């Protein structure tokens, strides 16, 4: 069963928080918890895991949280922050790789266009020189004919 409210109610101070909030805006308590079976993040008021449908016992979670203490919760948050940072770094690297591939493709297309342009210029120059040669030949023939 999942929560159909437009947000999540904090179990400690009963403040209604936004749907995507990770922590209560009033008291700062976490509004999510991990399934002990599959490690999926679920909202604090979910009765069953959204991934594996395992029962999520709120009392078990509260006892576990209290047994962890501040240092344990801080370590969990640091682990989660590390995972988020690793995911962001991987996504950033993937974006950078994609942009570099696009840049290489653009440079290759530009190189091919430049080669094509040079070939076209050579072809045009050959035609112009050929026409100029024919014109000079005609002028020489006409000059020779008129000289005799």
VOSE-932629 format. One record per residue: x, y, z of N, C-alpha, C, O in turn; residue number from 1. Coordinates in steps of 0.001 Angstrom, whole numbers, plus 500000, padded with zeros to 6 digits. Atoms other than C-alpha are relative to their C-alpha. Layout:
<nodes>
+--------+--------+--------+--------+--------+--------+--------+--------+--------+--------+--------+--------+-----+
!    npx !    npy !    npz !   capx !   capy !   capz !    cpx !    cpy !    cpz !    opx !    opy !    opz !   i !
+--------+--------+--------+--------+--------+--------+--------+--------+--------+--------+--------+--------+-----+
!      X !      Y !      Z !      X !      Y !      Z !      X !      Y !      Z !      X !      Y !      Z ! NUM !
...
+--------+--------+--------+--------+--------+--------+--------+--------+--------+--------+--------+--------+-----+
</nodes>
This chain:
<nodes>
+--------+--------+--------+--------+--------+--------+--------+--------+--------+--------+--------+--------+-----+
!    npx !    npy !    npz !   capx !   capy !   capz !    cpx !    cpy !    cpz !    opx !    opy !    opz !   i !
+--------+--------+--------+--------+--------+--------+--------+--------+--------+--------+--------+--------+-----+
! 500846 ! 498813 ! 500000 ! 500000 ! 500000 ! 500000 ! 500879 ! 501233 ! 500000 ! 501812 ! 501317 ! 500799 !   1 !
! 499215 ! 498775 ! 500069 ! 501400 ! 503400 ! 499075 ! 499145 ! 501179 ! 500393 ! 497917 ! 501096 ! 500418 !   2 !
! 500676 ! 498780 ! 499572 ! 500519 ! 506881 ! 500199 ! 499465 ! 500733 ! 498780 ! 500215 ! 500993 ! 497839 !   3 !
! 500608 ! 499283 ! 501115 ! 498072 ! 508672 ! 497865 ! 499862 ! 501493 ! 500276 ! 499247 ! 502207 ! 499484 !   4 !
! 500061 ! 498574 ! 499682 ! 498434 ! 512078 ! 499569 ! 500881 ! 500786 ! 499036 ! 501788 ! 500226 ! 498421 !   5 !
! 499157 ! 499179 ! 500878 ! 499893 ! 514975 ! 497595 ! 501389 ! 500225 ! 500586 ! 502238 ! 500836 ! 499937 !   6 !
! 498704 ! 499845 ! 499352 ! 502818 ! 514882 ! 500023 ! 500162 ! 498920 ! 501044 ! 499442 ! 497921 ! 501033 !   7 !
! 499759 ! 500978 ! 498945 ! 504162 ! 513023 ! 503022 ! 499918 ! 500690 ! 501342 ! 500451 ! 501785 ! 501524 !   8 !
! 500149 ! 499466 ! 498652 ! 503262 ! 513603 ! 506651 ! 501143 ! 499464 ! 500846 ! 501389 ! 498259 ! 500887 !   9 !
! 498899 ! 500387 ! 499127 ! 506191 ! 513575 ! 509033 ! 499444 ! 499195 ! 501172 ! 498495 ! 499645 ! 501814 !  10 !
! 500515 ! 500806 ! 498888 ! 505677 ! 510786 ! 511619 ! 500324 ! 500580 ! 501371 ! 499777 ! 500130 ! 502378 !  11 !
! 499610 ! 499433 ! 498718 ! 507276 ! 512929 ! 514323 ! 499247 ! 501286 ! 500327 ! 498745 ! 501442 ! 501440 !  12 !
! 500635 ! 498714 ! 499706 ! 505803 ! 516426 ! 513984 ! 498698 ! 500207 ! 499216 ! 498035 ! 501231 ! 499377 !  13 !
! 501245 ! 500005 ! 500779 ! 502892 ! 515663 ! 511580 ! 499894 ! 501169 ! 499018 ! 498790 ! 501609 ! 498698 !  14 !
! 499982 ! 498938 ! 501007 ! 503930 ! 518392 ! 509118 ! 499856 ! 499368 ! 498623 ! 500505 ! 498366 ! 498325 !  15 !
! 500140 ! 500488 ! 501374 ! 502794 ! 517859 ! 505526 ! 501161 ! 500545 ! 499178 ! 501383 ! 501755 ! 499120 !  16 !
! 498843 ! 499645 ! 500813 ! 505855 ! 517844 ! 503250 ! 499710 ! 499699 ! 498537 ! 498802 ! 498928 ! 498224 !  17 !
! 500157 ! 500220 ! 501438 ! 506180 ! 517933 ! 499453 ! 500212 ! 498532 ! 499665 ! 500872 ! 497807 ! 500410 !  18 !
! 499929 ! 501398 ! 500418 ! 505901 ! 514632 ! 497577 ! 501441 ! 499509 ! 499854 ! 501743 ! 498374 ! 500223 !  19 !
! 498628 ! 500439 ! 500255 ! 509602 ! 514538 ! 496645 ! 500973 ! 500389 ! 501116 ! 502186 ! 500273 ! 500942 !  20 !
! 499125 ! 499598 ! 498895 ! 510932 ! 515789 ! 500008 ! 500660 ! 498774 ! 500612 ! 500010 ! 497749 ! 500818 !  21 !
! 499270 ! 501086 ! 499352 ! 513603 ! 513583 ! 501555 ! 500021 ! 500162 ! 501505 ! 500174 ! 499191 ! 502246 !  22 !
! 499973 ! 499709 ! 498567 ! 513493 ! 515298 ! 504945 ! 498861 ! 500956 ! 500332 ! 498434 ! 501739 ! 499484 !  23 !
! 501082 ! 499125 ! 499555 ! 510788 ! 517063 ! 506948 ! 500487 ! 501440 ! 500009 ! 501582 ! 501738 ! 500488 !  24 !
! 499613 ! 498588 ! 500072 ! 510836 ! 520801 ! 506351 ! 499938 ! 500675 ! 501361 ! 500522 ! 501743 ! 501541 !  25 !
! 500116 ! 499390 ! 498675 ! 509953 ! 521479 ! 510014 ! 501019 ! 499433 ! 500990 ! 501756 ! 500187 ! 501625 !  26 !
! 499125 ! 500584 ! 498980 ! 511888 ! 518995 ! 512156 ! 501253 ! 499340 ! 499419 ! 502163 ! 498989 ! 500170 !  27 !
! 498800 ! 500524 ! 500640 ! 514404 ! 517635 ! 509597 ! 500152 ! 498496 ! 499999 ! 501176 ! 497991 ! 499539 !  28 !
! 499897 ! 501459 ! 499972 ! 513677 ! 513934 ! 510122 ! 499886 ! 499440 ! 498577 ! 499208 ! 500017 ! 497727 !  29 !
! 500043 ! 500638 ! 501317 ! 514193 ! 511606 ! 507134 ! 498592 ! 499489 ! 499725 ! 497949 ! 498910 ! 500601 !  30 !
! 501337 ! 500465 ! 500398 ! 510978 ! 510847 ! 505246 ! 500070 ! 498736 ! 499151 ! 499053 ! 498271 ! 498636 !  31 !
! 499838 ! 501243 ! 500752 ! 512410 ! 507788 ! 503502 ! 500718 ! 498996 ! 500872 ! 501362 ! 499350 ! 501859 !  32 !
! 499257 ! 501071 ! 499331 ! 513748 ! 504443 ! 504658 ! 500270 ! 498904 ! 498995 ! 499555 ! 498749 ! 498005 !  33 !
! 499605 ! 501072 ! 500907 ! 515449 ! 501526 ! 503016 ! 499372 ! 498685 ! 500431 ! 499255 ! 498377 ! 501617 !  34 !
! 500547 ! 501331 ! 499732 ! 513875 ! 498117 ! 502705 ! 501140 ! 499120 ! 500516 ! 502209 ! 499084 ! 499907 !  35 !
! 498935 ! 500852 ! 499472 ! 515866 ! 495669 ! 504873 ! 500273 ! 498786 ! 499113 ! 501302 ! 498129 ! 499269 !  36 !
! 499837 ! 501177 ! 500859 ! 515392 ! 492971 ! 502198 ! 500708 ! 500329 ! 498691 ! 501606 ! 499595 ! 498278 !  37 !
! 499440 ! 499705 ! 501336 ! 516271 ! 494691 ! 498890 ! 500701 ! 501351 ! 499932 ! 501234 ! 501713 ! 498884 !  38 !
! 499307 ! 498708 ! 499900 ! 517673 ! 498085 ! 500021 ! 499372 ! 501100 ! 499142 ! 500030 ! 502103 ! 498864 !  39 !
! 500697 ! 498977 ! 500774 ! 515090 ! 500045 ! 497961 ! 499551 ! 501123 ! 500929 ! 499123 ! 500868 ! 502054 !  40 !
! 500450 ! 498849 ! 499212 ! 514288 ! 503562 ! 499207 ! 498473 ! 500084 ! 499889 ! 497921 ! 500112 ! 498789 !  41 !
! 501452 ! 499895 ! 499926 ! 510638 ! 503792 ! 500322 ! 499628 ! 501184 ! 500877 ! 500420 ! 501617 ! 501714 !  42 !
! 500468 ! 498932 ! 499127 ! 508596 ! 506567 ! 501883 ! 499759 ! 499441 ! 501392 ! 499409 ! 498272 ! 501552 !  43 !
! 500079 ! 500421 ! 498606 ! 508464 ! 506421 ! 505656 ! 498644 ! 499392 ! 500352 ! 498565 ! 498518 ! 501214 !  44 !
! 501331 ! 500505 ! 499650 ! 504701 ! 505766 ! 505693 ! 499535 ! 498840 ! 499120 ! 498394 ! 498397 ! 499252 !  45 !
! 500354 ! 501181 ! 500790 ! 504736 ! 502925 ! 503130 ! 500000 ! 498771 ! 500907 ! 500900 ! 498590 ! 501727 !  46 !
! 500082 ! 501220 ! 499203 ! 503648 ! 499650 ! 504678 ! 500737 ! 498839 ! 499353 ! 501160 ! 497905 ! 500035 !  47 !
! 499298 ! 501051 ! 500739 ! 505243 ! 497500 ! 501950 ! 501010 ! 500641 ! 499049 ! 500810 ! 501755 ! 498566 !  48 !
! 498959 ! 499518 ! 500905 ! 508369 ! 497906 ! 499840 ! 499437 ! 500106 ! 498585 ! 498727 ! 499214 ! 498120 !  49 !
! 500495 ! 499801 ! 501366 ! 507631 ! 499299 ! 496389 ! 500705 ! 499087 ! 499005 ! 500215 ! 498898 ! 497891 !  50 !
! 499249 ! 500874 ! 500905 ! 510230 ! 496943 ! 494871 ! 499675 ! 498523 ! 500230 ! 499308 ! 497811 ! 499295 !  51 !
! 500146 ! 501439 ! 499724 ! 509896 ! 493567 ! 496633 ! 498732 ! 499657 ! 500774 ! 498467 ! 498482 ! 501030 !  52 !
! 501273 ! 500169 ! 499290 ! 506571 ! 494056 ! 498493 ! 500161 ! 499411 ! 501407 ! 499200 ! 498907 ! 501989 !  53 !
! 499790 ! 500473 ! 498633 ! 508163 ! 493064 ! 501805 ! 499332 ! 500975 ! 500967 ! 499270 ! 502177 ! 500709 !  54 !
! 500628 ! 499154 ! 498987 ! 506373 ! 494358 ! 504886 ! 501054 ! 500899 ! 500638 ! 502141 ! 500447 ! 500997 !  55 !
! 499098 ! 499039 ! 499382 ! 507985 ! 497498 ! 506275 ! 499430 ! 500370 ! 501367 ! 498465 ! 501129 ! 501460 !  56 !
! 500483 ! 499789 ! 498640 ! 507517 ! 497555 ! 510031 ! 500598 ! 501293 ! 500549 ! 501813 ! 501404 ! 500716 !  57 !
! 499547 ! 498687 ! 499531 ! 507705 ! 501136 ! 511328 ! 500660 ! 499896 ! 501374 ! 501638 ! 500594 ! 501642 !  58 !
! 499384 ! 500141 ! 498671 ! 508459 ! 500031 ! 514898 ! 501404 ! 499413 ! 499879 ! 502324 ! 499850 ! 500571 !  59 !
! 498678 ! 500589 ! 500223 ! 511348 ! 497883 ! 513692 ! 500966 ! 501078 ! 499487 ! 502128 ! 501128 ! 499891 !  60 !
! 499156 ! 498937 ! 500559 ! 512661 ! 500876 ! 511733 ! 500393 ! 501002 ! 501082 ! 501547 ! 501428 ! 501146 !  61 !
! 499709 ! 499031 ! 498934 ! 512377 ! 503230 ! 514742 ! 501013 ! 499417 ! 500986 ! 501939 ! 500108 ! 501409 !  62 !
! 499061 ! 500645 ! 499074 ! 514153 ! 500743 ! 517013 ! 501391 ! 499929 ! 499370 ! 502389 ! 500220 ! 500030 !  63 !
! 498719 ! 500074 ! 500710 ! 516889 ! 500213 ! 514407 ! 500662 ! 501374 ! 499957 ! 501867 ! 501504 ! 500176 !  64 !
! 499472 ! 498632 ! 500083 ! 517280 ! 503969 ! 513996 ! 500536 ! 500448 ! 501357 ! 501612 ! 501041 ! 501433 !  65 !
! 499540 ! 499620 ! 498659 ! 517540 ! 504519 ! 517755 ! 501254 ! 499224 ! 500391 ! 502149 ! 499774 ! 501034 !  66 !
! 498824 ! 500809 ! 499681 ! 520039 ! 501652 ! 518079 ! 501235 ! 500470 ! 499238 ! 502357 ! 500327 ! 499724 !  67 !
! 498871 ! 499493 ! 500785 ! 522204 ! 503180 ! 515361 ! 500671 ! 501179 ! 500687 ! 501895 ! 501305 ! 500676 !  68 !
! 499463 ! 498803 ! 499381 ! 522615 ! 506396 ! 517249 ! 500330 ! 501049 ! 498952 ! 500171 ! 500825 ! 497752 !  69 !
! 499699 ! 498878 ! 500889 ! 523702 ! 509700 ! 515783 ! 501143 ! 499641 ! 499058 ! 501078 ! 499925 ! 497862 !  70 !
! 498837 ! 500336 ! 500833 ! 527049 ! 508384 ! 514542 ! 499607 ! 499003 ! 498911 ! 500044 ! 499139 ! 497768 !  71 !
! 500441 ! 500988 ! 500987 ! 525416 ! 505423 ! 512794 ! 499151 ! 500627 ! 498911 ! 499319 ! 500325 ! 497729 !  72 !
! 500841 ! 499318 ! 500997 ! 522811 ! 507610 ! 511108 ! 500858 ! 500904 ! 499119 ! 500639 ! 500999 ! 497911 !  73 !
! 499100 ! 499152 ! 500769 ! 525544 ! 510025 ! 510074 ! 500807 ! 499168 ! 498996 ! 501002 ! 499580 ! 497852 !  74 !
! 499268 ! 500882 ! 500921 ! 527545 ! 507144 ! 508588 ! 499107 ! 499543 ! 498845 ! 499556 ! 499485 ! 497700 !  75 !
! 500938 ! 500389 ! 501062 ! 524455 ! 505975 ! 506666 ! 499817 ! 501149 ! 498999 ! 499832 ! 500941 ! 497786 !  76 !
! 500178 ! 498831 ! 500877 ! 523922 ! 509493 ! 505316 ! 501264 ! 500263 ! 499192 ! 501182 ! 500643 ! 498024 !  77 !
! 498748 ! 499809 ! 500733 ! 527595 ! 509750 ! 504377 ! 500124 ! 498953 ! 498892 ! 500584 ! 499263 ! 497793 !  78 !
! 499980 ! 501050 ! 501027 ! 527328 ! 506411 ! 502529 ! 499062 ! 500363 ! 498851 ! 499425 ! 500233 ! 497682 !  79 !
! 500960 ! 499602 ! 501028 ! 524228 ! 507626 ! 500687 ! 500536 ! 501175 ! 499188 ! 500382 ! 501212 ! 497968 !  80 !
! 499422 ! 498853 ! 500712 ! 525977 ! 510913 ! 499846 ! 501101 ! 499534 ! 499054 ! 501222 ! 500044 ! 497940 !  81 !
! 498952 ! 500550 ! 500863 ! 528922 ! 508937 ! 498473 ! 499419 ! 499309 ! 498781 ! 499946 ! 499442 ! 497676 !  82 !
! 500654 ! 500671 ! 501124 ! 526594 ! 506832 ! 496328 ! 499417 ! 501020 ! 499030 ! 499512 ! 500857 ! 497813 !  83 !
! 500564 ! 498946 ! 500855 ! 524846 ! 509953 ! 495044 ! 501116 ! 500693 ! 499228 ! 500975 ! 500969 ! 498037 !  84 !
! 498879 ! 499346 ! 500669 ! 528189 ! 511581 ! 494284 ! 500563 ! 499100 ! 498901 ! 500879 ! 499579 ! 497812 !  85 !
! 499486 ! 500930 ! 501010 ! 529392 ! 508463 ! 492449 ! 499067 ! 499945 ! 498792 ! 499523 ! 499914 ! 497649 !  86 !
! 500968 ! 500027 ! 501103 ! 526183 ! 508370 ! 490399 ! 500076 ! 501290 ! 499196 ! 500028 ! 501254 ! 497967 !  87 !
! 499878 ! 498713 ! 500694 ! 526498 ! 512081 ! 489576 ! 501298 ! 500073 ! 499201 ! 501312 ! 500594 ! 498086 !  88 !
! 498726 ! 500008 ! 500709 ! 530155 ! 511629 ! 488631 ! 499908 ! 499134 ! 498748 ! 500398 ! 499514 ! 497685 !  89 !
! 500166 ! 500881 ! 501165 ! 529268 ! 508721 ! 486345 ! 499129 ! 500667 ! 498941 ! 499437 ! 500594 ! 497751 !  90 !
! 500875 ! 499308 ! 500954 ! 526440 ! 510730 ! 484752 ! 500741 ! 501145 ! 499332 ! 500588 ! 501368 ! 498132 !  91 !
! 499222 ! 498898 ! 500552 ! 528758 ! 513703 ! 484297 ! 501023 ! 499486 ! 498987 ! 501214 ! 500082 ! 497927 !  92 !
! 499023 ! 500584 ! 500919 ! 531406 ! 511498 ! 482701 ! 499317 ! 499524 ! 498719 ! 499857 ! 499686 ! 497624 !  93 !
! 500743 ! 500452 ! 501185 ! 528787 ! 509979 ! 480378 ! 499631 ! 501194 ! 499120 ! 499733 ! 501116 ! 497896 !  94 !
! 500312 ! 498791 ! 500777 ! 527678 ! 513484 ! 479335 ! 501247 ! 500527 ! 499292 ! 501194 ! 500922 ! 498128 !  95 !
! 498751 ! 499514 ! 500584 ! 531290 ! 514496 ! 478759 ! 500425 ! 499101 ! 498839 ! 500845 ! 499599 ! 497795 !  96 !
! 499653 ! 500927 ! 501075 ! 531957 ! 511362 ! 476694 ! 499113 ! 500223 ! 498779 ! 499587 ! 500196 ! 497644 !  97 !
! 500934 ! 499760 ! 501112 ! 528842 ! 512045 ! 474605 ! 500355 ! 501301 ! 499281 ! 500342 ! 501356 ! 498052 !  98 !
! 499640 ! 498725 ! 500615 ! 529873 ! 515663 ! 474034 ! 501309 ! 499878 ! 499215 ! 501434 ! 500459 ! 498137 !  99 !
! 498740 ! 500198 ! 500722 ! 533408 ! 514603 ! 473049 ! 499775 ! 499213 ! 498710 ! 500380 ! 499517 ! 497682 ! 100 !
! 500315 ! 500770 ! 501210 ! 532000 ! 512039 ! 470603 ! 499321 ! 500894 ! 498965 ! 499623 ! 500806 ! 497775 ! 101 !
! 500655 ! 499066 ! 500924 ! 529757 ! 514720 ! 469091 ! 501016 ! 500969 ! 499400 ! 500957 ! 501283 ! 498212 ! 102 !
! 498960 ! 499090 ! 500481 ! 532745 ! 517071 ! 468839 ! 500872 ! 499306 ! 498956 ! 501198 ! 499896 ! 497926 ! 103 !
! 499194 ! 500747 ! 500974 ! 534802 ! 514372 ! 467087 ! 499243 ! 499828 ! 498692 ! 499814 ! 499990 ! 497613 ! 104 !
! 500815 ! 500176 ! 501209 ! 531952 ! 513697 ! 464664 ! 499912 ! 501304 ! 499207 ! 500002 ! 501290 ! 497980 ! 105 !
! 500066 ! 498703 ! 500681 ! 531623 ! 517422 ! 463885 ! 501328 ! 500328 ! 499337 ! 501356 ! 500837 ! 498216 ! 106 !
! 498680 ! 499738 ! 500584 ! 535376 ! 517722 ! 463327 ! 500236 ! 499120 ! 498770 ! 500783 ! 499582 ! 497768 ! 107 !
! 499840 ! 500902 ! 501147 ! 535363 ! 514688 ! 461026 ! 499161 ! 500478 ! 498824 ! 499629 ! 500454 ! 497686 ! 108 !
! 500861 ! 499484 ! 501067 ! 532439 ! 516113 ! 459035 ! 500624 ! 501254 ! 499391 ! 500596 ! 501432 ! 498174 ! 109 !
! 499345 ! 498790 ! 500485 ! 534271 ! 519431 ! 458768 ! 501231 ! 499644 ! 499159 ! 501467 ! 500250 ! 498113 ! 110 !
! 498826 ! 500437 ! 500751 ! 537455 ! 517661 ! 457632 ! 499599 ! 499461 ! 498632 ! 500239 ! 499772 ! 497627 ! 111 !
! 500472 ! 500543 ! 501278 ! 535528 ! 515776 ! 454946 ! 499493 ! 501099 ! 499073 ! 499734 ! 501055 ! 497867 ! 112 !
! 500465 ! 498869 ! 500820 ! 533858 ! 518988 ! 453756 ! 501174 ! 500803 ! 499452 ! 501128 ! 501274 ! 498316 ! 113 !
! 498816 ! 499275 ! 500444 ! 537253 ! 520672 ! 453556 ! 500702 ! 499250 ! 498866 ! 501131 ! 499861 ! 497887 ! 114 !
! 499406 ! 500812 ! 501073 ! 538665 ! 517793 ! 451484 ! 499171 ! 500132 ! 498729 ! 499722 ! 500292 ! 497640 ! 115 !
! 500894 ! 499864 ! 501159 ! 535637 ! 517994 ! 449188 ! 500140 ! 501384 ! 499369 ! 500148 ! 501515 ! 498145 ! 116 !
! 499855 ! 498634 ! 500509 ! 536032 ! 521771 ! 448883 ! 501314 ! 500148 ! 499244 ! 501354 ! 500769 ! 498182 ! 117 !
! 498700 ! 499920 ! 500691 ! 539719 ! 521433 ! 447978 ! 499956 ! 499268 ! 498659 ! 500511 ! 499745 ! 497669 ! 118 !
! 500125 ! 500739 ! 501256 ! 538896 ! 518814 ! 445353 ! 499210 ! 500815 ! 498981 ! 499562 ! 500859 ! 497803 ! 119 !
! 500811 ! 499162 ! 500892 ! 536231 ! 521108 ! 443903 ! 500818 ! 501189 ! 499494 ! 500711 ! 501562 ! 498326 ! 120 !
! 499143 ! 498883 ! 500415 ! 538719 ! 524009 ! 443850 ! 501018 ! 499544 ! 498957 ! 501270 ! 500261 ! 497988 ! 121 !
! 499043 ! 500529 ! 500982 ! 541283 ! 521839 ! 442011 ! 499317 ! 499766 ! 498656 ! 499870 ! 500076 ! 497601 ! 122 !
! 500759 ! 500265 ! 501225 ! 538648 ! 520795 ! 439499 ! 499699 ! 501313 ! 499278 ! 499868 ! 501406 ! 498062 ! 123 !
! 500308 ! 498686 ! 500584 ! 537597 ! 524427 ! 438932 ! 501263 ! 500629 ! 499414 ! 501230 ! 501175 ! 498311 ! 124 !
! 498742 ! 499447 ! 500485 ! 541226 ! 525535 ! 438592 ! 500444 ! 499301 ! 498716 ! 500916 ! 499952 ! 497784 ! 125 !
! 499642 ! 500757 ! 501205 ! 541878 ! 522759 ! 436054 ! 499159 ! 500450 ! 498811 ! 499688 ! 500630 ! 497714 ! 126 !
! 500889 ! 499556 ! 501082 ! 538862 ! 523836 ! 433984 ! 500377 ! 501400 ! 499543 ! 500453 ! 501662 ! 498343 ! 127 !
! 499642 ! 498622 ! 500341 ! 539836 ! 527522 ! 434137 ! 501316 ! 500030 ! 499226 ! 501431 ! 500736 ! 498224 ! 128 !
! 498708 ! 500034 ! 500707 ! 543436 ! 526755 ! 433115 ! 499854 ! 499378 ! 498615 ! 500493 ! 499818 ! 497659 ! 129 !
! 500231 ! 500619 ! 501314 ! 542223 ! 524496 ! 430314 ! 499356 ! 500996 ! 499050 ! 499770 ! 501113 ! 497897 ! 130 !
! 500670 ! 499000 ! 500836 ! 539899 ! 527209 ! 429005 ! 500991 ! 501095 ! 499623 ! 501026 ! 501526 ! 498470 ! 131 !
! 499005 ! 498959 ! 500279 ! 542687 ! 529796 ! 429303 ! 501012 ! 499499 ! 498972 ! 501413 ! 500244 ! 498078 ! 132 !
! 499078 ! 500581 ! 500963 ! 545030 ! 527460 ! 427438 ! 499407 ! 499947 ! 498602 ! 500078 ! 500273 ! 497623 ! 133 !
! 500675 ! 500056 ! 501301 ! 542492 ! 526937 ! 424649 ! 499888 ! 501401 ! 499415 ! 500138 ! 501593 ! 498225 ! 134 !
! 500114 ! 498616 ! 500462 ! 541896 ! 530698 ! 424412 ! 501355 ! 500492 ! 499497 ! 501420 ! 501108 ! 498433 ! 135 !
! 498665 ! 499598 ! 500433 ! 545669 ! 531336 ! 424210 ! 500389 ! 499298 ! 498706 ! 500997 ! 499906 ! 497825 ! 136 !
! 499713 ! 500741 ! 501224 ! 546000 ! 528634 ! 421579 ! 499261 ! 500605 ! 498816 ! 499824 ! 500753 ! 497731 ! 137 !
! 500792 ! 499383 ! 501070 ! 543205 ! 530206 ! 419542 ! 500613 ! 501348 ! 499630 ! 500709 ! 501676 ! 498448 ! 138 !
! 499381 ! 498695 ! 500266 ! 544849 ! 533638 ! 419891 ! 501296 ! 499814 ! 499207 ! 501558 ! 500565 ! 498268 ! 139 !
! 498766 ! 500267 ! 500730 ! 548182 ! 532202 ! 418736 ! 499714 ! 499585 ! 498554 ! 500384 ! 500043 ! 497629 ! 140 !
! 500360 ! 500451 ! 501364 ! 546546 ! 530475 ! 415738 ! 499517 ! 501181 ! 499190 ! 499930 ! 501350 ! 498042 ! 141 !
! 500518 ! 498829 ! 500713 ! 544675 ! 533656 ! 414787 ! 501153 ! 500954 ! 499694 ! 501196 ! 501524 ! 498604 ! 142 !
! 498853 ! 499122 ! 500206 ! 547903 ! 535674 ! 415202 ! 500903 ! 499466 ! 498893 ! 501418 ! 500239 ! 498085 ! 143 !
! 499171 ! 500606 ! 501022 ! 549827 ! 533236 ! 413034 ! 499330 ! 500100 ! 498622 ! 499988 ! 500367 ! 497617 ! 144 !
! 500729 ! 499937 ! 501274 ! 547117 ! 533183 ! 410357 ! 500016 ! 501440 ! 499478 ! 500221 ! 501648 ! 498282 ! 145 !
! 500021 ! 498604 ! 500449 ! 546911 ! 536980 ! 410218 ! 501398 ! 500518 ! 499681 ! 501542 ! 501488 ! 498937 ! 146 !
! 498615 ! 499560 ! 500263 ! 550712 ! 537309 ! 410182 ! 500432 ! 499537 ! 498618 ! 501345 ! 500152 ! 498065 ! 147 !
! 499594 ! 500498 ! 501326 ! 550996 ! 535358 ! 406895 ! 499181 ! 500625 ! 498974 ! 499357 ! 500346 ! 497788 ! 148 !
+--------+--------+--------+--------+--------+--------+--------+--------+--------+--------+--------+--------+-----+
</nodes>
